[in-house]
Amino acid sequence: MNLKKLFLAVSTVLLIVSAITADEEVKSESPWKFSIATDFAFYPKSDYVSGADHFAPLTGPYSGLEGRVTGNAAYTIPTPLGEHWLLSSANIGLKGSFELSPVSVKPGLEVNFTPLPFLVFAAGAQAGTGWTLAGLQGMAAFNGPVAGTYTDYKTFQDWFLKWYAQGTFQFDTGAIFAGDWTHFQIMYTYQIYYERLTSAADGSIWMWQCSGNKVNGYKEYQNLVLAYAMPLVLSRIGVLTEIDGPYQDQVYTNPYYKGSFKTVSISPMAQLTFGQHDVLTILAGFSSRRSFTQAHTKSTEETALTYAGREWFFNRIALSWTHSF
């Protein structure tokens, strides 16, 4: 799982309370919101196992690290659709973001519309470029499974592009049953997105932010959060489920690779709130990836192999610290 998915998941979890309690906010509150998020993830090692559906055990303490910092600015425009409390809090939001990692930079823009407290519709676009640092490649083209290497694209000449549209349903039982201990929360997001590298031909393999075996094309992302919120420093506990992958097999040239495979990630989560401005989110993620009929040891071999089933493994421990201003 890429850290951008972690950040999207954390951001949408935070939307639950902010949107549902919008009618309780002070009307004179500034329409501007500023925040900075620092994300970090640690990946233990699980060797690949061939064959049909199975679980791959941990085989080492360390596989990789990821980290990034993202600044966000949001402006809310009230657009009440009526006097009823369900309609009076309708609004349009404008959001800008600027993400910096050790190997990439990526600004983004988003427009969202909240017609009802439990519905949010959004559309946005991102553009980024990357570089290589200490052997870590931010943006590169695949040289093929025989060579098993990636060649760097040119920073600020080649670009990663993504645009998306999504809908979010969110509900908090505290909106019906008042009280500090009545906040059972559900949030579901469905996102359609398209991503590509500007110099990559359709069907060719590329890498972005050290994550390889990517291709141009339309893809889908879903997340489901089930959580319970409490008036404590440990302010929320729950489970995050994510699904991500291309729509069609044909985005990959190997018909046996199962290009439309969807990764599934299930992550117990906890949030700690420190004062009014700081939230720490902790995830422990179990995920799935393709397994193949052939044995292999490197991910660079996979796009030439034959899909056999789903391999589950312990994927990551992730932290996200968000400070609002």
C-alpha positions as CSV (number, residue, x, y, z in Angstrom):
1,M,0.0,0.0,0.0
2,N,1.3,3.5,-0.9
3,L,1.3,6.2,1.7
4,K,-1.1,8.3,-0.4
5,K,-3.8,5.7,0.4
6,L,-3.0,6.0,4.1
7,F,-3.3,9.8,3.9
8,L,-6.6,9.5,2.0
9,A,-7.9,7.1,4.5
10,V,-6.9,9.2,7.5
11,S,-8.3,12.4,5.9
12,T,-11.7,10.8,5.2
13,V,-11.8,9.4,8.8
14,L,-11.4,12.9,10.1
15,L,-14.3,14.1,7.8
16,I,-16.8,12.0,9.7
17,V,-17.0,14.2,12.7
18,S,-16.3,17.5,10.9
19,A,-19.1,17.0,8.4
20,I,-21.7,15.4,10.7
21,T,-21.4,18.1,13.3
22,A,-21.2,21.0,10.9
23,D,-24.5,22.3,12.0
24,E,-23.1,22.7,15.6
25,E,-20.2,24.9,14.5
26,V,-20.1,28.6,15.3
27,K,-21.3,30.5,12.3
28,S,-18.5,33.2,12.5
29,E,-15.8,30.5,12.3
30,S,-13.2,31.2,9.7
31,P,-13.9,29.5,6.3
32,W,-10.1,28.7,6.1
33,K,-8.6,25.5,7.5
34,F,-4.9,24.8,7.4
35,S,-3.1,21.6,8.4
36,I,0.1,19.6,8.0
37,A,0.3,15.8,8.0
38,T,3.4,13.8,8.6
39,D,3.1,10.1,7.5
40,F,5.5,7.3,8.2
41,A,5.2,3.5,7.5
42,F,7.4,0.6,8.4
43,Y,7.2,-2.6,6.3
44,P,8.4,-6.0,7.7
45,K,9.6,-8.6,5.2
46,S,7.4,-11.5,3.9
47,D,8.9,-13.7,1.2
48,Y,6.7,-14.5,-1.8
49,V,5.0,-18.0,-1.7
50,S,3.7,-19.6,-4.9
51,G,0.4,-21.3,-5.3
52,A,-3.4,-20.7,-4.7
53,D,-4.8,-18.5,-1.9
54,H,-2.6,-18.6,1.2
55,F,-1.0,-16.6,4.0
56,A,2.7,-15.7,3.7
57,P,4.5,-15.6,7.1
58,L,7.0,-12.9,8.2
59,T,10.5,-13.8,7.1
60,G,12.4,-10.8,8.4
61,P,12.1,-7.7,10.5
62,Y,12.6,-5.2,7.7
63,S,11.6,-4.7,4.1
64,G,11.2,-0.9,3.7
65,L,10.3,2.5,5.1
66,E,8.2,5.3,3.7
67,G,7.6,8.9,4.8
68,R,6.3,12.2,3.6
69,V,4.9,15.6,4.7
70,T,1.8,17.1,3.2
71,G,0.5,20.7,3.7
72,N,-3.2,21.4,3.2
73,A,-5.3,24.5,2.9
74,A,-9.1,24.4,2.6
75,Y,-11.7,27.0,2.1
76,T,-15.4,26.4,2.8
77,I,-18.2,28.2,1.0
78,P,-21.7,27.9,2.7
79,T,-24.4,26.9,0.2
80,P,-27.5,26.2,2.3
81,L,-30.2,24.3,0.5
82,G,-32.9,25.1,3.0
83,E,-33.6,25.9,6.6
84,H,-33.8,22.3,7.9
85,W,-30.7,21.2,9.8
86,L,-30.1,18.5,7.1
87,L,-30.0,21.2,4.4
88,S,-28.7,24.3,6.2
89,S,-25.1,23.0,6.5
90,A,-24.6,22.3,2.8
91,N,-21.3,23.7,1.5
92,I,-18.7,23.7,-1.2
93,G,-15.1,23.1,-0.3
94,L,-11.9,24.1,-2.1
95,K,-8.7,22.3,-1.1
96,G,-5.1,22.6,-2.1
97,S,-2.3,20.2,-1.0
98,F,1.4,20.1,-1.4
99,E,3.1,16.7,-0.7
100,L,6.9,16.3,-0.3
101,S,8.6,12.9,0.2
102,P,12.4,12.1,0.0
103,V,11.9,11.1,-3.6
104,S,9.0,13.2,-5.0
105,V,7.0,16.4,-4.9
106,K,3.3,16.4,-5.7
107,P,0.8,19.4,-5.5
108,G,-3.0,18.8,-5.8
109,L,-6.3,20.5,-6.0
110,E,-9.8,19.3,-5.0
111,V,-13.4,20.6,-5.1
112,N,-16.0,18.9,-2.9
113,F,-19.7,19.4,-2.3
114,T,-21.6,18.4,0.8
115,P,-25.3,18.6,0.1
116,L,-26.2,16.7,3.2
117,P,-24.2,16.0,6.4
118,F,-23.8,12.3,5.4
119,L,-22.8,12.8,1.7
120,V,-19.7,14.3,0.2
121,F,-18.9,14.4,-3.5
122,A,-15.4,15.4,-4.6
123,A,-13.2,15.7,-7.8
124,G,-9.6,16.6,-8.0
125,A,-6.3,16.3,-9.8
126,Q,-2.6,15.8,-8.8
127,A,0.7,16.3,-10.6
128,G,4.1,15.2,-9.4
129,T,7.6,14.5,-10.3
130,G,10.3,12.4,-8.7
131,W,14.0,11.7,-8.4
132,T,16.4,9.1,-7.1
133,L,17.9,9.5,-3.6
134,A,20.3,7.0,-2.1
135,G,19.2,4.3,-4.5
136,L,15.5,4.9,-3.9
137,Q,13.7,5.7,-7.2
138,G,10.9,8.2,-7.2
139,M,9.9,7.9,-10.9
140,A,11.3,5.3,-13.3
141,A,10.6,3.1,-16.4
142,F,10.8,-0.7,-16.2
143,N,13.4,-2.3,-18.3
144,G,11.7,-5.7,-18.4
145,P,11.6,-8.8,-16.2
146,V,14.8,-10.1,-17.7
147,A,16.8,-7.1,-16.7
148,G,14.8,-6.6,-13.6
149,T,15.7,-2.9,-13.3
150,Y,14.2,0.5,-13.6
151,T,15.6,3.6,-15.5
152,D,15.0,7.0,-14.0
153,Y,12.7,9.4,-15.8
154,K,13.7,13.1,-15.9
155,T,12.8,15.2,-13.0
156,F,10.5,18.2,-13.9
157,Q,10.4,16.9,-17.5
158,D,8.4,13.8,-16.8
159,W,5.3,13.9,-14.6
160,F,3.0,11.6,-12.6
161,L,-0.6,12.7,-13.2
162,K,-3.8,11.6,-11.4
163,W,-7.4,12.8,-11.6
164,Y,-10.3,11.4,-9.7
165,A,-14.0,11.6,-8.7
166,Q,-15.4,10.1,-5.5
167,G,-18.4,9.9,-3.3
168,T,-18.4,9.4,0.5
169,F,-21.2,8.3,2.7
170,Q,-20.6,8.9,6.4
171,F,-22.8,8.5,9.5
172,D,-22.4,8.9,13.2
173,T,-25.0,7.6,15.6
174,G,-24.2,10.6,17.9
175,A,-26.2,12.7,15.4
176,I,-29.3,10.8,16.5
177,F,-28.5,9.8,20.1
178,A,-26.8,12.7,21.9
179,G,-24.0,11.9,24.4
180,D,-20.3,11.5,24.7
181,W,-20.4,7.7,24.4
182,T,-22.9,7.2,21.5
183,H,-20.6,7.8,18.6
184,F,-20.5,4.6,16.4
185,Q,-19.3,5.7,13.0
186,I,-19.3,4.4,9.5
187,M,-17.7,5.9,6.4
188,Y,-17.6,4.5,2.9
189,T,-15.7,6.1,0.0
190,Y,-15.8,5.0,-3.7
191,Q,-13.2,6.6,-5.9
192,I,-12.7,6.3,-9.7
193,Y,-9.3,7.6,-10.7
194,Y,-6.9,7.7,-13.7
195,E,-3.2,7.8,-13.3
196,R,-0.3,7.8,-15.7
197,L,3.3,8.9,-16.3
198,T,3.5,11.4,-19.1
199,S,6.4,9.6,-21.0
200,A,5.0,6.1,-20.4
201,A,3.2,4.3,-23.3
202,D,0.0,2.5,-22.4
203,G,0.8,-1.0,-21.2
204,S,4.4,-0.2,-20.2
205,I,5.4,-0.7,-16.6
206,W,6.6,2.2,-14.4
207,M,7.5,3.1,-10.8
208,W,6.2,6.0,-8.7
209,Q,7.5,6.7,-5.2
210,C,9.4,3.5,-5.0
211,S,6.3,1.4,-5.9
212,G,6.7,-0.5,-9.1
213,N,4.6,-2.7,-11.5
214,K,2.3,0.3,-12.2
215,V,0.6,1.1,-15.6
216,N,-1.4,3.9,-17.1
217,G,-5.2,3.4,-16.8
218,Y,-8.5,3.8,-15.0
219,K,-8.6,2.3,-11.5
220,E,-10.9,2.2,-8.5
221,Y,-10.2,2.7,-4.8
222,Q,-12.6,2.0,-2.0
223,N,-12.4,2.3,1.7
224,L,-14.7,1.4,4.6
225,V,-14.2,2.6,8.1
226,L,-16.1,1.2,11.1
227,A,-15.1,3.1,14.3
228,Y,-16.2,4.1,17.8
229,A,-15.3,7.6,19.0
230,M,-14.7,8.4,22.7
231,P,-14.2,11.6,24.7
232,L,-10.7,10.5,25.7
233,V,-7.1,10.9,24.5
234,L,-7.7,7.6,22.8
235,S,-10.4,9.3,20.8
236,R,-11.3,6.6,18.2
237,I,-10.8,2.9,17.5
238,G,-11.9,0.9,14.5
239,V,-11.1,-1.0,11.4
240,L,-10.1,0.3,8.0
241,T,-10.7,-1.8,4.9
242,E,-9.3,-0.7,1.5
243,I,-9.7,-2.1,-2.0
244,D,-7.6,-0.8,-4.9
245,G,-6.8,-1.9,-8.5
246,P,-7.4,-1.4,-12.2
247,Y,-10.8,-2.1,-13.8
248,Q,-9.5,-4.2,-16.8
249,D,-7.0,-7.0,-17.3
250,Q,-5.9,-5.4,-20.6
251,V,-4.0,-2.6,-18.9
252,Y,-1.2,-5.1,-18.7
253,T,0.2,-6.8,-21.8
254,N,0.6,-10.2,-20.1
255,P,-2.9,-11.8,-20.2
256,Y,-2.0,-14.3,-17.5
257,Y,-1.0,-11.6,-14.9
258,K,-4.6,-10.8,-14.0
259,G,-4.3,-7.1,-14.4
260,S,-7.7,-6.3,-12.8
261,F,-6.6,-7.9,-9.5
262,K,-7.7,-5.8,-6.5
263,T,-5.5,-5.5,-3.5
264,V,-7.4,-5.8,-0.2
265,S,-6.0,-4.3,3.0
266,I,-7.6,-4.7,6.5
267,S,-6.1,-2.5,9.2
268,P,-7.1,-2.2,12.8
269,M,-6.7,1.5,13.7
270,A,-6.5,3.9,16.7
271,Q,-6.5,7.7,16.9
272,L,-5.1,9.7,19.8
273,T,-6.2,13.4,20.1
274,F,-4.0,15.8,21.9
275,G,-5.8,19.1,22.5
276,Q,-7.7,20.8,19.6
277,H,-5.0,20.7,17.0
278,D,-3.2,17.4,17.0
279,V,-4.3,13.9,16.0
280,L,-2.1,10.8,15.8
281,T,-3.4,7.8,13.8
282,I,-1.9,4.4,14.1
283,L,-2.6,1.5,11.7
284,A,-1.5,-2.1,11.7
285,G,-2.2,-3.4,8.2
286,F,-2.8,-6.9,6.8
287,S,-2.9,-6.8,3.0
288,S,-3.1,-9.1,-0.1
289,R,-1.1,-9.4,-3.3
290,R,-1.0,-11.7,-6.3
291,S,0.5,-15.1,-5.9
292,F,1.7,-17.0,-9.0
293,T,2.1,-20.6,-10.2
294,Q,5.9,-20.0,-10.5
295,A,8.2,-19.4,-7.6
296,H,9.9,-16.0,-7.5
297,T,11.9,-13.8,-5.2
298,K,11.6,-10.2,-6.6
299,S,8.6,-8.1,-7.5
300,T,10.3,-7.2,-10.8
301,E,9.7,-10.8,-12.0
302,E,5.9,-10.7,-11.5
303,T,4.5,-9.0,-14.6
304,A,5.8,-12.0,-16.7
305,L,4.3,-14.7,-14.4
306,T,0.9,-16.5,-14.3
307,Y,-1.6,-15.6,-11.6
308,A,-2.6,-18.4,-9.2
309,G,-4.4,-16.7,-6.3
310,R,-4.3,-14.2,-3.4
311,E,-1.5,-14.1,-0.9
312,W,-2.2,-12.5,2.5
313,F,0.6,-11.0,4.6
314,F,1.3,-8.6,7.4
315,N,2.1,-5.4,5.4
316,R,2.9,-2.4,7.6
317,I,2.8,-0.4,10.7
318,A,1.8,3.2,9.8
319,L,1.6,6.4,11.7
320,S,0.1,9.7,10.6
321,W,0.4,12.9,12.7
322,T,-2.0,15.8,11.7
323,H,-1.6,19.2,13.1
324,S,-4.3,21.8,12.3
325,F,-3.9,25.5,12.6
